[in-house]
Amino acid sequence: MNPGDIVSKGITFVTWYTAHEYYLWIYLAQWVVFGWLIYLILRLDPPYLIVVSFLPTLATYYSVKRILTGFCSSSIRESSREFVSDPGLDSKTSLKLVDMTDREILKTLRENKSIKGDYLNLIREISTWFMTGDLLSRIGKLHALGYLKASRNRITLSAEGLDLLELPQLMFLSNVPPGIARKAVDMRFALIEGNFNGVVDAANKIFESILREAFEKKFLGNYQSEWDGLQSRGVVRNDYENANLGQLSAAAKGTGVLKEGSLHDNLLKAFSRIRVPQKHEKGEPQLEEADACSAMDIVNVFVRYWYR
């Protein structure tokens, strides 16, 4: 049996256990009956009866629960590491990289008071929503993106997870192409790592990719000749392959892909003021973090209205 089968069977058992935990209690209740039989046979004093009947029951129950909790914790962390190394975004998603189902997981963890940060309680609540292999991988993704905090024994919402739940449902629509979503993953991970320049660089790549995609879509197979014409008129300087965001923006406005003074144009202008390299050479971390968060906000608004 390969490791993947072991994990799959383990998840299957965990989901069964969380849905039928009372079976374990029924089984463990036999210890109580066994203890009373010993009492009747040996006439033990009541304190010994408690030891014989109840302690094995509690010890067995919490041992099983500890093992299953550890399994959930390790599986979620492994899924989190796999998402970091390969997000596997093959279809459209939201710019926040979560969908409405992910949002419901976070919402359940926040609003269902009976969960109390317990892995098994959470799985009991959401196990009917997923196929077995998708259950912990979704939680692992939310952990990798920083929306959940997971320790050996507890799973809770992070501050970012709480903020995410305050966003309107429009932000969770799956309308962002996979290529843009992968760059959004890089932007998110850069923020988690405290690489604020990396956040701005990733945002820059998102804008470049969107404008290139729109330019090529408008002119189809003739986009290169159209670019050459822009070069000859002095609208852009570099070749298409080496064009930066400023030149792509100028080309988009020069060909009607982007309208001068539109919302998207104004957002790109606002981003260009953040992107000025000198701003990132002052050695002022608080300004860099503010710039990174502003860049992400600009990207969020731009993409939301671009892919409507």
HELIX and SHEET records of a PDB file:
HELIX    1   1 PRO A    3  ALA A   19  1                                  17    
HELIX    2   2 GLU A   21  LEU A   42  1                                  22    
HELIX    3   3 PRO A   46  SER A   85  1                                  40    
HELIX    4   4 MET A  100  GLU A  111  1                                  12    
HELIX    5   5 TYR A  119  ILE A  126  1                                   8    
HELIX    6   6 SER A  127  TRP A  129  5                                   3    
HELIX    7   7 THR A  132  ALA A  144  1                                  13    
HELIX    8   8 ALA A  159  LEU A  165  1                                   7    
HELIX    9   9 GLN A  169  PHE A  172  5                                   4    
HELIX   10  10 PRO A  178  ILE A  192  1                                  15    
HELIX   11  11 PHE A  196  PHE A  219  1                                  24    
HELIX   12  12 LEU A  220  ASN A  222  5                                   3    
HELIX   13  13 TYR A  223  SER A  232  1                                  10    
HELIX   14  14 TYR A  240  ASN A  242  5                                   3    
HELIX   15  15 LEU A  245  GLY A  254  1                                  10    
HELIX   16  16 LEU A  263  ARG A  275  1                                  13    
HELIX   17  17 PRO A  277  HIS A  280  5                                   4    
HELIX   18  18 PRO A  285  TRP A  306  1                                  22    
SHEET    1   A 2 LEU A 148  ALA A 150  0                                        
SHEET    2   A 2 ILE A 155  LEU A 157 -1                                        
END                                                                             
